[in-house]
Amino acid sequence: MDLKVEIKELDELNREVSVEIAADVFNESMEKEYVEVRKKVVLKGFRKGKAPMNTIKSNYGDQVKADVIDKLVKDTYPQAVREKELRVASYPTLTDVTFGDDGVFRYKATVEVFPEIGKIEHDNLEISTEEITVADSEVDEYVEHLRKHHSELRKVERPAGDSDTVVVDLKKVYDPKLVLKEDNFPASAIDLSNPMTFKEFREQFPGMKAGDEKEIEVKYADDYSDPKFAGAEIKYHAKVKEVNERLLPEVDDALAKKVGLGETALELRLKLREDIQRQKEDDQKKQHKNMIIGQMCEKNQITVPNAVLDDYLDKIVEDFKKQNMEMDEESIRNQYRQVGINTFRWNMVYHQFARQEKIEVLPEDTEKLIKKFAENYKMTIDQAQEALQSSGRITDIKESILEEKVLDWLAGTAKKVKAESK
């Protein structure tokens, strides 16, 4: 369809799209729509599809005109955007619809676009680094974690100690904020050695034995991770059903074989040391990448379209609502606004930088990850590729690889600065 299209720049990211459609095109569309309406409507005194056209036009003219306008806008707006190569970031807002004396149909729409991005600056990047070491105490901590994970519980007839697990019938007796939906929590196993267990439980259950009862009030911190519980006070009536002591295995060759980390206790400790070292190196690499992302976003203050940011914040709010969390929507939007800006800014930065430096995802890059996926899920390469392709994850994989390549490139050029001692 022949169109006359003009683009007016309203501000940095907003454009006004003006479209003209010739009178004969509009009139032809009207006549076609009248024919379709005539086929469908039934008017008194006429068989279906046989009503006079002038009657159809008289009765349905306004409706047909509105439908034609809607259809022409939907058909021609994408064409106008393509012709002018606009990278739109929002849905259009129709601002003006007119018919001239010449019968020409004109409309205007405002739309937000993605910014034009020039050269990406990346000079003088710095990443702080430090020598990675593993202390014996860190290995000891992991060994104790393994011992606890592979321990056994044995029922005892004595009062509970700090390292025991108690099985308790809990009944809610006070909950003014109605945080908990249930009132009873029978046979709840509470590990008194776990630092994540409520402080009040860790302090008040030691010394109790099977059959003992007590009321325990739990006070949740104002900054508790689940906002629903933040600042809440809940009182429970607790009755101890049994006390179990934890039997920890010895750190010996048998434990090493059981956990699959060597044949001897020495090999177990060496393997754990290697794992801790590798984890620390991975953590430092992630820190370096976060430093680079922060500096690149600071150096390249690309404007993020409001439409993209608003859509992101809408989804954040929706996620909170799905979790039935009490929230102030405005504060949530304010809290996540800068996160959204940095996320989308970095996305534009690294894609433009990849084009600038000709960084590409090669077939062997994706093949490597597909092979790893196949090994993890016990598939053939073809099965893995089909599964990833059908789920749309191939695109995500390529995006992740491209981002990693850009970050590796930038990390390789960044100045390494020794981290300050803590």
Secondary structure per residue as TSV (DSSP state, phi and psi in degrees):
chain	resnum	aa	ss	phi	psi
A	1	M	-	360.0	128.6
A	2	D	-	-74.1	128.3
A	3	L	-	-130.6	154.5
A	4	K	E	-109.7	117.8
A	5	V	E	-123.3	133.2
A	6	E	E	-129.0	144.1
A	7	I	E	-117.8	128.7
A	8	K	E	-116.5	129.0
A	9	E	E	-83.2	115.5
A	10	L	-	-86.1	-42.0
A	11	D	S	-158.3	-161.4
A	12	E	S	-54.4	-44.1
A	13	L	S	-119.7	-7.5
A	14	N	E	-100.4	135.4
A	15	R	E	-126.7	146.7
A	16	E	E	-104.7	120.9
A	17	V	E	-101.0	117.1
A	18	S	E	-107.2	128.3
A	19	V	E	-127.1	135.0
A	20	E	E	-117.1	132.7
A	21	I	E	-120.1	125.7
A	22	A	-	-57.0	149.7
A	23	A	H	-58.2	-40.9
A	24	D	H	-66.1	-33.7
A	25	V	H	-67.2	-44.6
A	26	F	H	-64.4	-44.9
A	27	N	H	-63.8	-39.2
A	28	E	H	-63.1	-40.4
A	29	S	H	-64.5	-37.9
A	30	M	H	-63.5	-45.7
A	31	E	H	-63.3	-40.0
A	32	K	H	-64.1	-38.7
A	33	E	H	-69.8	-37.7
A	34	Y	H	-60.8	-41.1
A	35	V	H	-60.9	-42.6
A	36	E	H	-66.1	-40.5
A	37	V	H	-64.6	-42.8
A	38	R	H	-58.8	-36.5
A	39	K	H	-65.2	-29.3
A	40	K	H	-97.7	-33.5
A	41	V	-	-83.8	154.6
A	42	V	-	-120.7	118.6
A	43	L	-	-109.9	144.2
A	44	K	T	-57.9	130.0
A	45	G	T	92.2	-2.6
A	46	F	S	-133.3	144.5
A	47	R	-	-70.6	155.9
A	48	K	T	-56.9	127.7
A	49	G	T	85.0	0.4
A	50	K	-	-113.4	4.4
A	51	A	S	-66.2	144.2
A	52	P	-	-58.9	142.1
A	53	M	H	-62.6	-36.9
A	54	N	H	-65.0	-31.4
A	55	T	H	-69.1	-41.2
A	56	I	H	-59.9	-45.6
A	57	K	H	-65.7	-37.7
A	58	S	H	-67.2	-42.5
A	59	N	H	-82.0	-32.2
A	60	Y	H	-120.2	12.6
A	61	G	H	-56.9	-48.1
A	62	D	H	-64.7	-42.2
A	63	Q	H	-65.0	-44.2
A	64	V	H	-62.9	-41.5
A	65	K	H	-62.1	-44.0
A	66	A	H	-63.7	-41.3
A	67	D	H	-65.8	-40.3
A	68	V	H	-66.7	-43.1
A	69	I	H	-58.7	-46.5
A	70	D	H	-60.5	-44.6
A	71	K	H	-67.5	-42.8
A	72	L	H	-65.0	-38.8
A	73	V	H	-64.0	-45.1
A	74	K	H	-64.1	-33.7
A	75	D	H	-80.2	-36.9
A	76	T	H	-92.6	-26.8
A	77	Y	H	-60.0	-49.2
A	78	P	H	-58.8	-37.2
A	79	Q	H	-64.2	-42.2
A	80	A	H	-62.8	-41.8
A	81	V	H	-64.2	-41.3
A	82	R	H	-65.9	-44.1
A	83	E	H	-59.2	-38.8
A	84	K	T	-93.9	3.3
A	85	E	T	53.9	44.5
A	86	L	-	-82.9	134.0
A	87	R	-	-97.2	87.5
A	88	V	B	-76.0	143.7
A	89	A	-	-114.0	-7.9
A	90	S	S	-139.8	166.6
A	91	Y	-	-73.4	149.8
A	92	P	-	-74.8	150.9
A	93	T	E	-114.3	116.7
A	94	L	E	-72.0	123.2
A	95	T	E	-111.8	-18.5
A	96	D	E	-161.1	130.3
A	97	V	E	-130.6	122.9
A	98	T	E	-139.1	157.4
A	99	F	E	-124.5	119.9
A	100	G	-	-78.3	170.3
A	101	D	T	-60.8	-24.6
A	102	D	T	-83.2	0.8
A	103	G	-	83.3	2.3
A	104	V	-	-73.4	133.9
A	105	F	E	-92.6	124.8
A	106	R	E	-126.5	142.2
A	107	Y	E	-144.6	158.3
A	108	K	E	-126.2	145.4
A	109	A	E	-140.4	139.3
A	110	T	E	-100.4	144.0
A	111	V	E	-148.9	147.2
A	112	E	E	-94.1	139.5
A	113	V	B	-119.1	163.2
A	114	F	-	-75.0	148.4
A	115	P	-	-70.2	152.3
A	116	E	-	-76.6	127.5
A	117	I	-	-110.0	126.2
A	118	G	-	-90.2	-147.6
A	119	K	-	-68.3	135.1
A	120	I	-	-86.7	123.4
A	121	E	-	-83.1	136.5
A	122	H	-	-144.4	16.4
A	123	D	T	-73.9	154.6
A	124	N	T	60.5	36.5
A	125	L	-	-74.6	144.5
A	126	E	E	-132.8	141.4
A	127	I	E	-131.6	131.9
A	128	S	E	-86.0	136.8
A	129	T	E	-136.3	157.0
A	130	E	-	-144.1	155.9
A	131	E	-	-67.9	132.1
A	132	I	-	-94.9	124.4
A	133	T	-	-130.3	157.9
A	134	V	-	-121.6	118.9
A	135	A	-	-81.3	153.5
A	136	D	H	-58.1	-36.1
A	137	S	H	-62.9	-31.9
A	138	E	H	-69.2	-39.4
A	139	V	H	-65.1	-42.2
A	140	D	H	-58.0	-41.2
A	141	E	H	-62.8	-41.9
A	142	Y	H	-68.2	-37.4
A	143	V	H	-61.1	-44.1
A	144	E	H	-63.6	-35.9
A	145	H	H	-63.0	-42.8
A	146	L	H	-64.4	-42.2
A	147	R	H	-59.6	-44.0
A	148	K	H	-67.0	-40.1
A	149	H	H	-62.8	-33.4
A	150	H	T	-104.6	20.8
A	151	S	-	-83.9	172.9
A	152	E	E	-125.6	152.0
A	153	L	E	-103.6	137.2
A	154	R	E	-129.5	129.6
A	155	K	E	-67.3	136.4
A	156	V	E	-129.1	158.3
A	157	E	S	-107.1	35.3
A	158	R	S	-122.5	170.2
A	159	P	-	-64.3	151.6
A	160	A	-	-69.0	144.5
A	161	G	-	-110.4	176.8
A	162	D	T	-62.9	-25.1
A	163	S	T	-102.7	6.9
A	164	D	-	-88.9	169.6
A	165	T	E	-115.3	129.6
A	166	V	E	-109.0	142.7
A	167	V	E	-103.4	121.5
A	168	V	E	-132.3	141.2
A	169	D	E	-90.7	117.9
A	170	L	E	-107.7	135.4
A	171	K	E	-128.9	125.6
A	172	K	E	-72.3	128.1
A	173	V	E	-120.5	-11.8
A	174	Y	E	-152.1	119.6
A	175	D	-	-157.4	71.9
A	176	P	T	-60.2	-28.1
A	177	K	T	-87.9	-1.0
A	178	L	-	52.0	48.9
A	179	V	-	-72.6	-40.7
A	180	L	-	-95.8	131.9
A	181	K	S	-76.7	-38.5
A	182	E	-	-86.6	156.0
A	183	D	S	-104.3	-26.7
A	184	N	E	-121.7	140.3
A	185	F	E	-133.3	78.1
A	186	P	E	-71.4	150.0
A	187	A	E	50.1	47.5
A	188	S	E	-83.0	125.1
A	189	A	E	-87.4	123.3
A	190	I	E	-121.7	116.1
A	191	D	E	-86.1	108.9
A	192	L	T	-76.2	-10.6
A	193	S	T	-91.8	-8.1
A	194	N	-	-86.4	120.0
A	195	P	T	-62.9	-16.8
A	196	M	T	-80.8	-13.6
A	197	T	S	-67.5	141.8
A	198	F	-	-50.6	136.8
A	199	K	H	-55.4	-41.8
A	200	E	H	-62.1	-36.8
A	201	F	H	-68.3	-44.3
A	202	R	H	-64.8	-27.7
A	203	E	H	-86.7	-32.2
A	204	Q	H	-104.9	-20.8
A	205	F	S	-77.1	-34.2
A	206	P	T	-55.1	134.3
A	207	G	T	98.5	-16.0
A	208	M	-	-88.9	148.9
A	209	K	-	-125.9	174.1
A	210	A	T	-54.4	131.9
A	211	G	T	97.2	-19.0
A	212	D	-	-72.6	146.4
A	213	E	E	-128.5	150.8
A	214	K	E	-164.3	151.1
A	215	E	E	-97.6	130.6
A	216	I	E	-126.6	127.4
A	217	E	E	-102.0	127.8
A	218	V	E	-106.4	126.4
A	219	K	E	-108.5	118.7
A	220	Y	-	-86.3	137.3
A	221	A	-	-61.9	152.3
A	222	D	T	-63.0	-26.9
A	223	D	T	-104.7	28.1
A	224	Y	-	-56.2	144.7
A	225	S	S	-58.5	-35.0
A	226	D	S	-95.8	109.6
A	227	P	T	-55.0	-26.9
A	228	K	T	-62.8	-32.5
A	229	F	T	-94.4	-13.6
A	230	A	T	-55.0	123.8
A	231	G	T	78.3	0.9
A	232	A	-	-78.3	155.7
A	233	E	E	-126.8	124.3
A	234	I	E	-129.7	129.8
A	235	K	E	-107.9	133.3
A	236	Y	E	-116.5	145.9
A	237	H	E	-95.0	122.2
A	238	A	E	-116.0	132.2
A	239	K	E	-123.9	119.6
A	240	V	E	-76.2	125.7
A	241	K	E	-93.2	-40.0
A	242	E	E	-159.8	160.0
A	243	V	E	-118.0	132.2
A	244	N	E	-123.7	131.1
A	245	E	E	-95.3	152.5
A	246	R	E	-96.9	124.7
A	247	L	E	-98.7	108.9
A	248	L	-	-88.9	136.3
A	249	P	-	-72.0	155.0
A	250	E	-	-69.7	151.9
A	251	V	S	-84.9	90.6
A	252	D	S	-140.4	-173.7
A	253	D	H	-61.9	-33.9
A	254	A	H	-63.6	-40.1
A	255	L	H	-65.3	-42.3
A	256	A	H	-58.4	-44.2
A	257	K	H	-68.1	-38.5
A	258	K	H	-63.8	-39.9
A	259	V	H	-88.4	-5.4
A	260	G	T	74.1	30.3
A	261	L	S	-119.9	44.3
A	262	G	-	122.1	176.9
A	263	E	S	-99.9	-18.6
A	264	T	S	-132.0	165.5
A	265	A	H	-62.5	-34.9
A	266	L	H	-65.2	-45.2
A	267	E	H	-61.3	-36.5
A	268	L	H	-59.2	-48.5
A	269	R	H	-66.9	-38.5
A	270	L	H	-65.5	-41.5
A	271	K	H	-65.5	-40.9
A	272	L	H	-63.3	-39.3
A	273	R	H	-62.7	-42.4
A	274	E	H	-62.7	-42.5
A	275	D	H	-63.8	-42.2
A	276	I	H	-64.8	-42.6
A	277	Q	H	-59.3	-46.1
A	278	R	H	-64.6	-40.2
A	279	Q	H	-65.1	-40.1
A	280	K	H	-65.7	-38.4
A	281	E	H	-65.2	-41.3
A	282	D	H	-63.5	-41.7
A	283	D	H	-63.7	-40.2
A	284	Q	H	-67.3	-37.6
A	285	K	H	-63.1	-40.4
A	286	K	H	-64.0	-40.6
A	287	Q	H	-61.6	-43.1
A	288	H	H	-60.2	-42.8
A	289	K	H	-66.3	-39.2
A	290	N	H	-64.4	-37.6
A	291	M	H	-62.4	-43.9
A	292	I	H	-64.3	-45.7
A	293	I	H	-59.3	-44.7
A	294	G	H	-61.1	-44.7
A	295	Q	H	-68.9	-38.2
A	296	M	H	-67.1	-38.3
A	297	C	H	-68.5	-33.2
A	298	E	H	-71.4	-38.6
A	299	K	H	-74.6	-27.3
A	300	N	-	-122.9	85.0
A	301	Q	-	-80.7	66.2
A	302	I	-	-74.7	132.5
A	303	T	-	-73.2	130.6
A	304	V	-	-92.0	127.3
A	305	P	-	-57.1	136.8
A	306	N	H	-60.3	-35.5
A	307	A	H	-62.6	-41.8
A	308	V	H	-66.5	-43.5
A	309	L	H	-66.0	-42.7
A	310	D	H	-63.9	-38.8
A	311	D	H	-63.5	-41.4
A	312	Y	H	-61.8	-46.0
A	313	L	H	-68.3	-34.6
A	314	D	H	-59.4	-41.5
A	315	K	H	-69.4	-36.8
A	316	I	H	-61.7	-47.9
A	317	V	H	-60.7	-42.3
A	318	E	H	-62.6	-37.7
A	319	D	H	-63.3	-42.0
A	320	F	H	-62.5	-41.5
A	321	K	H	-64.7	-40.0
A	322	K	H	-63.0	-30.1
A	323	Q	T	-87.0	6.8
A	324	N	T	54.7	38.0
A	325	M	-	-89.4	137.8
A	326	E	-	-70.4	134.2
A	327	M	-	-158.3	157.2
A	328	D	-	-101.9	109.3
A	329	E	H	-56.7	-40.6
A	330	E	H	-64.5	-41.0
A	331	S	H	-67.9	-34.9
A	332	I	H	-64.0	-44.4
A	333	R	H	-62.6	-42.0
A	334	N	H	-65.6	-38.9
A	335	Q	H	-64.5	-38.0
A	336	Y	H	-99.8	-2.3
A	337	R	H	-60.1	-50.3
A	338	Q	H	-66.6	-33.7
A	339	V	H	-59.7	-44.9
A	340	G	H	-64.4	-42.7
A	341	I	H	-59.2	-48.1
A	342	N	H	-64.7	-38.5
A	343	T	H	-62.6	-50.3
A	344	F	H	-75.2	-32.4
A	345	R	H	-63.6	-46.7
A	346	W	H	-62.2	-38.8
A	347	N	H	-58.5	-43.7
A	348	M	H	-70.0	-37.6
A	349	V	H	-63.4	-50.6
A	350	Y	H	-72.3	-30.9
A	351	H	H	-67.5	-42.8
A	352	Q	H	-67.1	-38.9
A	353	F	H	-64.6	-38.4
A	354	A	H	-60.8	-42.9
A	355	R	H	-65.0	-41.3
A	356	Q	H	-62.6	-41.8
A	357	E	H	-100.8	6.7
A	358	K	T	57.7	44.1
A	359	I	-	-89.7	124.2
A	360	E	-	-130.8	157.5
A	361	V	-	-90.4	117.7
A	362	L	-	-92.0	157.7
A	363	P	H	-54.4	-39.1
A	364	E	H	-66.9	-24.3
A	365	D	H	-66.0	-48.9
A	366	T	H	-70.1	-35.9
A	367	E	H	-60.0	-37.8
A	368	K	H	-62.9	-44.4
A	369	L	H	-72.5	-35.7
A	370	I	H	-63.5	-40.7
A	371	K	H	-62.3	-42.1
A	372	K	H	-64.5	-41.6
A	373	F	H	-60.6	-43.9
A	374	A	H	-61.4	-41.9
A	375	E	H	-66.2	-40.8
A	376	N	H	-65.8	-35.4
A	377	Y	T	-107.5	16.5
A	378	K	T	52.6	51.9
A	379	M	-	-120.1	165.8
A	380	T	-	-79.0	165.3
A	381	I	H	-60.3	-42.5
A	382	D	H	-64.2	-41.1
A	383	Q	H	-64.7	-41.6
A	384	A	H	-64.8	-43.0
A	385	Q	H	-64.5	-41.3
A	386	E	H	-65.0	-41.7
A	387	A	H	-64.1	-43.8
A	388	L	H	-69.5	-37.1
A	389	Q	H	-67.9	-45.8
A	390	S	H	-67.7	-29.7
A	391	S	H	-86.5	-6.7
A	392	G	T	81.1	7.7
A	393	R	H	-79.2	-15.0
A	394	I	H	-59.2	-42.9
A	395	T	H	-61.4	-44.1
A	396	D	H	-62.3	-39.7
A	397	I	H	-63.0	-44.6
A	398	K	H	-63.2	-38.6
A	399	E	H	-63.3	-43.1
A	400	S	H	-63.9	-40.5
A	401	I	H	-65.0	-43.5
A	402	L	H	-61.5	-44.6
A	403	E	H	-61.7	-43.6
A	404	E	H	-62.0	-39.8
A	405	K	H	-65.2	-41.2
A	406	V	H	-64.0	-45.4
A	407	L	H	-63.7	-40.8
A	408	D	H	-63.7	-40.8
A	409	W	H	-61.0	-47.0
A	410	L	H	-69.1	-38.5
A	411	A	H	-64.0	-33.7
A	412	G	H	-68.5	-23.6
A	413	T	H	-99.8	-11.5
A	414	A	S	-73.0	149.7
A	415	K	E	-77.4	129.4
A	416	K	E	-87.7	121.1
A	417	V	E	-115.5	133.1
A	418	K	E	-67.1	128.9
A	419	A	-	-67.8	146.6
A	420	E	-	-69.9	143.8
A	421	S	-	-67.5	140.2
A	422	K	-	-83.2	360.0
